Amino acid sequence: MLSTGHGVLWILLATALAATTALSHPTNEAFPARTDELLTNVTIFKPPSTYKIPRTLYARTLLLESNVLLATWENYSPEPPYFPIFRSTNGGSTWTEFSRVNDLVNGW
């Protein structure tokens, strides 16, 4: 049995979760809900087994106003590490390497 204090805390947590869940769903009309296909588990890049562990880190994505998605992460192999930039122009269904960012100052 929860005490009154725990009950109030539970209600506050449930309310906060409901509010953040409602706010976290984007309403961007550029990518309307798909009725014919569910897009899940799209692999952008699979590092070869020869890559050194940790292979890849720090993945990030960005949706541009032009409805282009960009994705990047840090590749740890081959040396020196670099950040590939992949681009999708179809809502994330397919991706192609667009560019790379290399550290020209530190040499790694």
Secondary structure, 3 states (H helix, E strand, C coil): CCCHHHHHHHHHHHHHHHHHHHHHCCCCCCCCCCCCCCCCCCCCCCCCCCCCCCCEEEEEEEECCCCCEEEEEEECCCCCCEEEEEEECCCCCCCEEEEEEECCCCCC
